[in-house]
């Protein structure tokens, strides 16, 4: 056997340096059993081994030779040597593993400290980070309850104090600059909420965008492309159960698609829904499962558009077939009429096949009425029942038809609560203005020459909102927009004047051949109506094609003929 083979048998064997002839290590077969041979290192090798150990830094495991305990029968057997060698190797491996674990823990502490610190528990109702210091700020919970839930790893089941009050009907805003507040240190700005959604455009997600049918233009999010990017969008139109009785939803669906196509978004389909009656929710759930393809799903929309109510209805519908969605219903987001109910992204485990559902903070728009009124007046802006149009002149007017044709609405001012004033400058004698909005806002008509004095006297009394002491800080109707409305078909409304965050006014010219009698101040131009609309300064006014509502809407609405290319690219709508 070669010397190298002997070295491989045991690390305790070594060749003395004074032996130059390796042939003495050759063995021949012998019928006799040879006694065990034990080789030890000489003293001449000790300095060399010490020198190597000090200069060589390679990770070698050195096994010390077993001490000599005797010769002959008292010498250790091969089994004893093997067992000692295995024990030494196991001890060395354990020491190396412990050293490696120590390095990994140190690296995890250094590199992952920021990640661990950012994983802050949030309220499942509003998404605000839980805290125990400022009791007036969002996310506050009792310190004892926080420690108890933290000890049992149940922080995701905590509801903050603000959400508890919201669930009992209290109107507590938390967004600075909205609801009539300038903000304070515990308030969250609208820019901060928008910043929380800025990452969506850089990720591959599915966007479910919500729009309020009562405030279609005001809640559509004109800059939605900045948030969604090129991600596919499922457009969900909410609160269709509030449309006037007899409305043909087929006509409304086509009207919505026409308005959406002009915005050039990546819209896959349009759904008309009602979170209260669950109309159309099953269709949305089916399309989400079809289009998400393992991606996360984000519910996006303006503040108070009904995102939390929609998520609750969606989970209720999905729970019939998906046990994961059924379990998620136990801790669902809080819904209320105050803007800024949701203050941070809320992750919901709602899909059995992968992917998460996220309720996002509402995008606050400064041009809506909710941004100027006090939080206590917000419930009056939210319709609770079906809209019923209030027309002027009213059908129950005691004037004779001849008097109506001779006077009409010219020279009158119509107040819609204390939020909107419409001056009728020049219209056809039988023109009607129909107001669609919250029932809590009363409508009053006075001559235009008396409108300013009437508004100053009755603000907060007959003209509400604003109500009570809030009228002292009310800025007034500072914005005036002059409208010249042209119309072609006298059988259908000329247009809608939509007030952002409130509702809309349908302008209906009844007869075109009538002329205003007894007025020499101006000459009426056929086919043109002149109005002046007064609103608070940040609120926007939209002039749009008339929405086909009520029984009459289904009669005058006409579907546009489409080309083959338009048929392919146009999103489909579902009820």
NULO-85436 format. One line per field, with one value per residue (C-alpha): residue number from 0; residue in three letters; x, y, z. Coordinates in pm, whole numbers, padded with zeros to 5 digits. Layout:
<nodes>
num (NUM	...)
residuo (Ala	...)
X (X	...)
Y (Y	...)
Z (Z	...)
</nodes>
This chain:
<nodes>
num (0	1	2	3	4	5	6	7	8	9	10	11	12	13	14	15	16	17	18	19	20	21	22	23	24	25	26	27	28	29	30	31	32	33	34	35	36	37	38	39	40	41	42	43	44	45	46	47	48	49	50	51	52	53	54	55	56	57	58	59	60	61	62	63	64	65	66	67	68	69	70	71	72	73	74	75	76	77	78	79	80	81	82	83	84	85	86	87	88	89	90	91	92	93	94	95	96	97	98	99	100	101	102	103	104	105	106	107	108	109	110	111	112	113	114	115	116	117	118	119	120	121	122	123	124	125	126	127	128	129	130	131	132	133	134	135	136	137	138	139	140	141	142	143	144	145	146	147	148	149	150	151	152	153	154	155	156	157	158	159	160	161	162	163	164	165	166	167	168	169	170	171	172	173	174	175	176	177	178	179	180	181	182	183	184	185	186	187	188	189	190	191	192	193	194	195	196	197	198	199	200	201	202	203	204	205	206	207	208	209	210	211	212	213	214	215	216	217	218	219	220	221	222	223	224	225	226	227	228	229	230	231	232	233	234	235	236	237	238	239	240	241	242	243	244	245	246	247	248	249	250	251	252	253	254	255	256	257	258	259	260	261	262	263	264	265	266	267	268	269	270	271	272	273	274	275	276	277	278	279	280	281	282	283	284	285	286	287	288	289	290	291	292	293	294	295	296	297	298	299	300	301	302	303	304	305	306	307	308	309	310	311	312	313	314	315	316	317	318	319	320	321	322	323	324	325	326	327	328	329	330	331	332	333	334	335	336	337	338	339	340	341	342	343	344	345	346	347	348	349	350	351	352	353	354	355	356	357	358	359	360	361	362	363	364	365	366	367	368	369	370	371	372	373	374	375	376	377	378	379	380	381	382	383	384	385	386	387	388	389	390	391	392	393	394	395	396	397	398	399	400	401	402	403	404	405	406	407	408	409	410	411	412	413	414	415	416	417	418	419	420	421	422	423	424	425	426	427	428	429	430	431	432	433	434	435	436	437	438	439	440	441	442	443	444	445	446	447	448	449	450	451	452	453	454	455	456	457	458	459	460	461	462	463	464	465	466	467	468	469	470	471	472	473	474	475	476	477	478	479	480	481	482	483	484	485	486	487	488	489	490	491	492	493	494	495	496	497	498	499	500	501	502	503	504	505	506	507	508	509	510	511	512	513	514	515	516	517	518	519	520	521	522	523	524	525	526	527	528	529	530	531	532	533	534	535	536	537	538	539	540	541	542	543	544	545	546	547	548	549	550	551	552	553	554	555	556	557	558	559	560	561	562	563	564	565	566	567	568	569	570	571	572	573	574)
residuo (Unk	Unk	Unk	Unk	Unk	Unk	Unk	Unk	Unk	Unk	Unk	Unk	Unk	Unk	Unk	Unk	Unk	Unk	Unk	Unk	Unk	Unk	Unk	Unk	Unk	Unk	Unk	Unk	Unk	Unk	Unk	Unk	Unk	Unk	Unk	Unk	Unk	Unk	Unk	Unk	Unk	Unk	Unk	Unk	Unk	Unk	Unk	Unk	Unk	Unk	Unk	Unk	Unk	Unk	Unk	Unk	Unk	Unk	Unk	Unk	Unk	Unk	Unk	Unk	Unk	Unk	Unk	Unk	Unk	Unk	Unk	Unk	Unk	Unk	Unk	Unk	Unk	Unk	Unk	Unk	Unk	Unk	Unk	Unk	Unk	Unk	Unk	Unk	Unk	Unk	Unk	Unk	Unk	Unk	Unk	Unk	Unk	Unk	Unk	Unk	Unk	Unk	Unk	Unk	Unk	Unk	Unk	Unk	Unk	Unk	Unk	Unk	Unk	Unk	Unk	Unk	Unk	Unk	Unk	Unk	Unk	Unk	Unk	Unk	Unk	Unk	Unk	Unk	Unk	Unk	Unk	Unk	Unk	Unk	Unk	Unk	Unk	Unk	Unk	Unk	Unk	Unk	Unk	Unk	Unk	Unk	Unk	Unk	Unk	Unk	Unk	Unk	Unk	Unk	Unk	Unk	Unk	Unk	Unk	Unk	Unk	Unk	Unk	Unk	Unk	Unk	Unk	Unk	Unk	Unk	Unk	Unk	Unk	Unk	Unk	Unk	Unk	Unk	Unk	Unk	Unk	Unk	Unk	Unk	Unk	Unk	Unk	Unk	Unk	Unk	Unk	Unk	Unk	Unk	Unk	Unk	Unk	Unk	Unk	Unk	Unk	Unk	Unk	Unk	Unk	Unk	Unk	Unk	Unk	Unk	Unk	Unk	Unk	Unk	Unk	Unk	Unk	Unk	Unk	Unk	Unk	Unk	Unk	Unk	Unk	Unk	Unk	Unk	Unk	Unk	Unk	Unk	Unk	Unk	Unk	Unk	Unk	Unk	Unk	Unk	Unk	Unk	Unk	Unk	Unk	Unk	Unk	Unk	Unk	Unk	Unk	Unk	Unk	Unk	Unk	Unk	Unk	Unk	Unk	Unk	Unk	Unk	Unk	Unk	Unk	Unk	Unk	Unk	Unk	Unk	Unk	Unk	Unk	Unk	Unk	Unk	Unk	Unk	Unk	Unk	Unk	Unk	Unk	Unk	Unk	Unk	Unk	Unk	Unk	Unk	Unk	Unk	Unk	Unk	Unk	Unk	Unk	Unk	Unk	Unk	Unk	Unk	Unk	Unk	Unk	Unk	Unk	Unk	Unk	Unk	Unk	Unk	Unk	Unk	Unk	Unk	Unk	Unk	Unk	Unk	Unk	Unk	Unk	Unk	Unk	Unk	Unk	Unk	Unk	Unk	Unk	Unk	Unk	Unk	Unk	Unk	Unk	Unk	Unk	Unk	Unk	Unk	Unk	Unk	Unk	Unk	Unk	Unk	Unk	Unk	Unk	Unk	Unk	Unk	Unk	Unk	Unk	Unk	Unk	Unk	Unk	Unk	Unk	Unk	Unk	Unk	Unk	Unk	Unk	Unk	Unk	Unk	Unk	Unk	Unk	Unk	Unk	Unk	Unk	Unk	Unk	Unk	Unk	Unk	Unk	Unk	Unk	Unk	Unk	Unk	Unk	Unk	Unk	Unk	Unk	Unk	Unk	Unk	Unk	Unk	Unk	Unk	Unk	Unk	Unk	Unk	Unk	Unk	Unk	Unk	Unk	Unk	Unk	Unk	Unk	Unk	Unk	Unk	Unk	Unk	Unk	Unk	Unk	Unk	Unk	Unk	Unk	Unk	Unk	Unk	Unk	Unk	Unk	Unk	Unk	Unk	Unk	Unk	Unk	Unk	Unk	Unk	Unk	Unk	Unk	Unk	Unk	Unk	Unk	Unk	Unk	Unk	Unk	Unk	Unk	Unk	Unk	Unk	Unk	Unk	Unk	Unk	Unk	Unk	Unk	Unk	Unk	Unk	Unk	Unk	Unk	Unk	Unk	Unk	Unk	Unk	Unk	Unk	Unk	Unk	Unk	Unk	Unk	Unk	Unk	Unk	Unk	Unk	Unk	Unk	Unk	Unk	Unk	Unk	Unk	Unk	Unk	Unk	Unk	Unk	Unk	Unk	Unk	Unk	Unk	Unk	Unk	Unk	Unk	Unk	Unk	Unk	Unk	Unk	Unk	Unk	Unk	Unk	Unk	Unk	Unk	Unk	Unk	Unk	Unk	Unk	Unk	Unk	Unk	Unk	Unk	Unk	Unk	Unk	Unk	Unk	Unk	Unk	Unk	Unk	Unk	Unk	Unk	Unk	Unk	Unk	Unk	Unk	Unk	Unk	Unk	Unk	Unk	Unk	Unk	Unk	Unk	Unk	Unk	Unk	Unk	Unk	Unk	Unk	Unk	Unk	Unk	Unk	Unk	Unk	Unk	Unk	Unk	Unk	Unk)
X (00000	00132	00211	-00057	-00315	-00203	-00242	-00596	-00684	-00627	-00508	-00307	-00067	00233	00562	00878	01111	01415	01249	01342	01256	00880	00915	00938	00571	00469	00286	00244	-00043	00006	-00216	-00136	-00330	-00107	-00134	-00266	-00003	-00005	00199	00258	00422	00776	00896	01069	00733	00582	00750	00651	00285	00282	00428	00165	-00122	-00004	00045	-00232	-00575	-00770	-01073	-00928	-01051	-00758	-00811	-00558	-00419	-00551	-00314	-00127	-00282	-00059	00077	-00024	-00358	-00391	-00365	-00692	-00873	-00971	-01329	-01215	-01018	-01311	-01552	-01321	-01262	-01637	-01701	-01431	-01572	-01924	-01801	-01617	-01924	-02143	-01899	-01894	-02275	-02303	-02060	-02256	-02587	-02432	-02319	-02663	-02836	-02600	-02659	-03035	-03026	-02824	-02988	-03342	-03390	-03564	-03793	-03891	-03949	-04174	-04405	-04632	-04971	-05265	-05632	-05836	-06117	-05929	-05570	-05415	-05103	-05193	-05056	-05110	-04989	-05232	-05590	-05726	-05525	-05628	-05516	-05531	-05603	-05592	-05234	-05345	-05549	-05260	-05015	-05265	-05325	-04954	-04873	-05120	-05017	-05366	-05292	-05466	-05795	-05780	-06017	-05901	-06110	-06196	-06338	-06554	-06704	-06754	-06938	-07181	-07261	-07011	-06863	-06491	-06274	-05902	-05789	-05660	-05814	-06133	-06459	-06402	-06087	-05745	-05585	-05365	-05068	-05270	-05443	-05336	-05308	-05473	-05128	-05004	-05296	-05233	-04864	-04958	-05108	-04826	-04652	-04942	-04837	-04504	-04655	-04853	-05191	-05560	-05741	-06110	-06208	-06530	-06743	-07056	-07341	-07496	-07168	-07028	-06809	-06697	-06591	-06433	-06073	-05949	-05586	-05653	-05385	-05122	-05222	-05316	-05053	-05103	-05270	-05607	-05915	-06256	-06490	-06760	-07045	-07198	-07532	-07746	-08030	-08054	-08151	-08512	-08779	-08836	-08479	-08366	-08022	-07945	-07953	-07749	-07488	-07446	-07425	-07148	-06948	-06973	-06840	-06563	-06441	-06352	-06108	-05890	-05825	-05743	-06096	-06178	-06547	-06810	-07042	-07351	-07382	-07549	-07368	-07691	-07905	-07609	-07715	-07429	-07185	-07173	-07068	-06784	-06662	-06663	-06462	-06211	-06144	-06112	-05880	-05660	-05440	-05257	-05212	-05317	-05645	-05668	-05999	-05947	-06175	-06237	-06329	-06682	-06747	-06845	-06527	-06568	-06937	-06847	-06581	-06830	-07082	-06808	-06695	-07055	-07108	-06776	-06827	-07092	-06823	-06490	-06422	-06129	-06362	-06607	-06335	-06232	-06579	-06513	-06269	-06399	-06330	-06543	-06780	-06916	-07022	-06714	-06437	-06116	-06265	-05985	-05643	-05411	-05411	-05601	-05490	-05769	-05713	-06014	-05899	-05843	-05634	-05370	-05345	-05460	-05746	-05657	-05893	-05713	-05754	-06000	-05848	-05961	-06070	-06074	-06342	-06620	-06874	-06749	-06425	-06598	-06881	-06841	-06826	-07158	-07327	-07184	-07481	-07709	-07502	-07547	-07879	-08041	-08333	-08417	-08370	-08685	-08637	-08777	-08880	-08924	-09170	-09354	-09647	-09864	-09809	-10137	-10053	-10242	-10058	-10073	-09896	-09629	-09556	-09535	-09300	-09133	-08821	-08656	-08549	-08561	-08288	-08314	-08126	-08030	-07976	-07696	-07456	-07581	-07759	-07884	-07978	-08205	-08091	-08256	-08440	-08740	-09078	-09148	-08795	-08784	-08496	-08506	-08284	-08151	-07973	-08010	-08359	-08224	-08132	-08439	-08498	-08617	-08700	-08679	-08645	-08285	-08292	-08363	-08130	-07833	-08038	-08229	-07908	-07754	-08067	-08161	-07814	-07813	-08186	-08382	-08076	-07893	-07623	-07428	-07609	-07591	-07267	-07089	-07245	-07020	-06712	-06887	-06695	-07007	-07080	-06767	-06753	-06991	-06996	-07187	-07333	-07458	-07627	-07716	-07964	-08080	-08360	-08644	-08778	-08483	-08295	-08036	-07772	-07699	-07525	-07339	-07231	-06927	-07010	-07381	-07588	-07701	-07957	-08131	-08206	-08520	-08636	-08998	-09100	-08878	-09139	-09245	-09105	-09082	-09348	-09338	-08958	-08782	-08449	-08304	-08395	-08407	-08176	-08350	-08168	-07965	-08016	-07834	-07776	-07543	-07443	-07297	-07101	-06829	-06485	-06321	-06633	-06638	-06929	-06954	-07171	-07232	-07473	-07799	-07817	-08122	-08304	-08668	-08925	-08881	-08505	-08562	-08790	-08566	-08225	-08074	-07796	-07510	-07424	-07077	-06821	-06662	-06343	-06538	-06731	-06405	-06230	-06534	-06563	-06871	-07105	-07300	-07579)
Y (00000	00347	00602	00829	00556	00520	00892	00875	00604	00812	01166	01029	00848	01043	00958	01045	01270	01046	00765	00823	00481	00434	00067	-00027	00056	-00210	-00511	-00862	-01091	-01306	-01568	-01434	-01151	-00853	-00653	-00295	-00036	00303	00591	00917	01241	01313	01620	01741	01797	02008	02336	02283	02214	02519	02726	02600	02665	03022	03093	02885	03042	02775	02640	02296	02092	01954	01634	01572	01217	01005	00979	00655	00450	00152	-00112	-00459	-00559	-00225	-00025	00138	-00065	00058	00098	00328	00537	00561	00661	00929	01064	01085	01263	01518	01582	01625	01874	02074	02079	02198	02479	02587	02585	02795	03048	03065	03118	03398	03573	03531	03679	03977	04031	04004	04259	04504	04457	04378	04625	04875	04608	04481	04832	04922	04627	04833	04693	04896	04930	04693	04948	05249	05135	05393	05275	05174	05401	05455	05813	06068	05980	06242	06111	05828	05479	05531	05225	05169	05081	04782	04642	04699	04507	04224	04183	04217	03942	03709	03824	03958	04320	04274	04231	04575	04860	05212	05455	05676	05382	05283	05633	05631	05300	05466	05756	06018	06242	06268	06393	06318	06483	06838	07085	06883	06913	07283	07221	07373	07073	07011	06797	06476	06531	06362	06575	06481	06483	06220	05994	06032	05957	05621	05524	05651	05311	05146	05280	05095	04757	04494	04499	04498	04825	04830	05195	05317	05608	05751	05774	06066	06259	06095	06383	06498	06150	06016	06119	06314	06220	05851	05764	05911	05653	05348	05380	05121	04866	04726	04886	04745	05044	05001	05254	05258	05368	05297	05215	05592	05678	05793	05529	05392	05455	05220	05098	04990	05354	05460	05192	05312	05672	05578	05392	05692	05923	05677	05618	05985	05962	05700	05468	05096	05000	04630	04651	04862	04735	04913	04813	04884	04787	04818	04584	04379	04455	04373	04268	03904	04016	04225	03933	03706	03953	04009	03637	03619	03918	03925	03629	03603	03979	04192	04382	04747	04927	05285	05588	05933	05996	05892	05711	05395	05180	05027	04953	04795	04573	04456	04368	04198	03983	03892	03773	03588	03420	03195	03005	03107	03017	03261	03551	03427	03443	03794	03932	03920	04212	04435	04809	05074	05277	05623	05948	06144	06187	06014	05716	05497	05644	05370	05063	04775	04428	04171	03799	03750	03510	03139	03120	03378	03755	04011	04262	04614	04888	05216	05567	05781	06041	06379	06626	06994	07073	06874	07020	06788	06988	07310	07214	07122	06755	06785	06885	06598	06360	06615	06580	06202	06088	05811	05723	05733	06072	06259	06547	06883	07083	07460	07591	07325	07142	07248	07618	07810	08038	07990	07837	08178	08343	08070	08120	08495	08497	08158	08155	08466	08710	08451	08307	07952	07863	07498	07509	07751	07585	07672	07967	07965	08296	08248	08521	08426	08105	07994	08060	07694	07592	07367	07319	06983	06938	06589	06569	06511	06558	06742	07044	07264	07476	07836	08079	08460	08745	08799	09162	09040	08737	08896	09030	08703	08500	08721	08706	08339	08175	07905	07949	07860	07808	07510	07385	07557	07525	07697	07867	07743	08019	08276	08117	08044	08204	08248	08178	08334	08161	08269	08089	08229	07952	07983	07655	07561	07287	07117	06881	07033	06686	06603	06796	07035	06931	06861	07110	06889	07040	06852	06658	06739	06631	06777	07008	06897	07186	07102	07344	07244	07464	07654	07861	08058	08405	08610	08879	09199	09220	09475	09454	09181	08981	08604	08403	08078	07764	07927	07950	08188	08098	08214	07954	08058	07808	07821	07901	07555	07372	07287	07303	07051	07086	06739	06548	06474	06150	05939	05902	05835	05694	05985	05917	05579	05742	06022	05850	05735	05479	05586	05372	05219	05105	04760	04905	05088	04771	04583	04851	04977	04830	04621	04713	04483	04513)
Z (00000	-00087	00181	00047	00107	00463	00514	00387	00638	00948	01014	01305	01069	00941	00765	00947	00751	00801	00607	00247	00108	00078	-00009	00354	00384	00133	00272	00139	00199	00504	00653	00996	01155	01215	01536	01510	01418	01590	01440	01621	01519	01624	01803	01487	01322	01597	01495	01133	01227	01447	01166	00921	01158	01206	00835	00678	00711	00521	00713	00793	01087	01285	01478	01751	01769	02052	02343	02384	02660	02631	02400	02309	02451	02635	02311	02175	01915	01569	01691	01972	01725	01484	01760	01894	01544	01472	01802	01726	01378	01517	01777	01510	01284	01572	01649	01282	01264	01580	01437	01112	01292	01494	01176	01016	01319	01318	00943	00985	01263	01056	00716	00822	01104	00875	00734	01076	01209	00913	00975	01201	01296	01162	01248	01033	01008	00865	00804	01040	01232	01587	01860	02233	02287	02128	02211	01965	01672	01438	01532	01912	02127	02501	02609	02818	02530	02292	02514	02561	02188	02115	02364	02190	01840	01766	01674	01338	01526	01693	01602	01690	01894	01595	01400	01698	01702	01324	01348	01592	01359	01475	01203	01284	01003	01004	00681	00701	00458	00414	00595	00670	00880	00819	00987	01289	01384	01411	01077	00753	00442	00114	-00051	00194	00113	-00259	-00204	-00052	-00389	-00610	-00624	-00808	-01146	-01118	-01022	-01210	-01038	-01124	-01054	-00959	-00998	-00836	-00958	-00792	-01043	-00851	-00881	-01194	-01314	-00971	-00852	-01172	-01084	-01384	-01302	-01251	-01507	-01274	-01012	-01220	-01494	-01769	-01538	-01652	-01495	-01409	-01382	-01117	-01109	-00760	-00610	-00919	-00680	-00611	-00970	-01021	-01043	-01393	-01511	-01789	-01679	-02035	-02142	-01837	-01909	-02268	-02146	-01898	-02164	-02399	-02128	-02032	-02387	-02424	-02131	-02312	-02020	-02024	-01914	-01952	-01867	-01689	-01414	-01277	-00911	-00581	-00261	-00065	-00277	-00417	-00774	-01014	-00738	-00855	-01203	-01061	-00848	-01153	-01363	-01082	-01057	-01435	-01483	-01170	-01285	-00955	-00918	-00624	-00659	-00550	-00493	-00609	-00602	-00464	-00102	-00006	-00333	-00144	-00153	00193	00131	-00201	-00039	00224	-00049	-00254	00040	00117	-00240	-00264	00075	-00078	-00273	-00119	00248	00255	00172	00435	00701	00588	00659	01033	01013	00736	00676	00844	00625	00702	00534	00644	00384	00487	00667	00529	00616	00489	00264	00426	00319	00299	00238	00011	-00261	-00226	-00543	-00445	-00457	-00201	-00197	-00083	00032	-00037	00107	-00084	-00313	-00180	-00445	-00351	-00611	-00439	-00198	00080	00084	00192	00427	00792	00886	01069	00743	00541	00596	00427	00106	00085	-00068	00132	-00098	-00468	-00626	-00717	-00955	-00843	-01150	-01181	-01277	-01078	-01232	-00937	-01005	-00976	-01266	-01589	-01888	-02059	-01765	-01763	-02131	-02091	-01790	-01744	-01530	-01665	-01396	-01117	-00895	-00763	-00443	-00384	-00010	00073	-00170	-00520	-00678	-01039	-01203	-01502	-01741	-02069	-02150	-02349	-02185	-02110	-02009	-01704	-01461	-01281	-00974	-00888	-00555	-00180	-00047	00259	00042	00008	-00304	-00286	-00567	-00545	-00797	-00899	-00782	-00429	-00434	-00255	00035	00064	00080	00348	00563	00528	00519	00786	00848	00534	00319	00471	00473	00621	00951	01290	01386	01076	00870	01041	00877	00548	00255	00044	-00323	-00466	-00806	-01083	-01417	-01710	-01928	-02284	-02366	-02720	-02801	-03119	-03020	-02824	-02735	-02510	-02238	-02371	-02114	-01749	-01520	-01273	-00939	-00810	-00496	-00497	-00800	-01130	-01289	-01609	-01849	-02047	-02319	-02381	-02673	-02910	-03096	-02789	-02735	-02420	-02416	-02220	-02223	-02439	-02257	-02479	-02784	-02748	-02972	-03076	-02966	-02687	-02310	-02075	-01708	-01429	-01168	-00829	-00612	-00341	-00477	-00514	-00636	-01008	-01253	-01540	-01849	-01992	-02220	-02035	-01837	-01938	-01605	-01528	-01769	-02006	-02032	-02194	-02453	-02578	-02545	-02877	-02913	-03135	-03435	-03398	-03652	-03636	-03490	-03219	-03137	-03074	-02867	-02676	-02324	-02249	-01967	-01736	-01483)
</nodes>
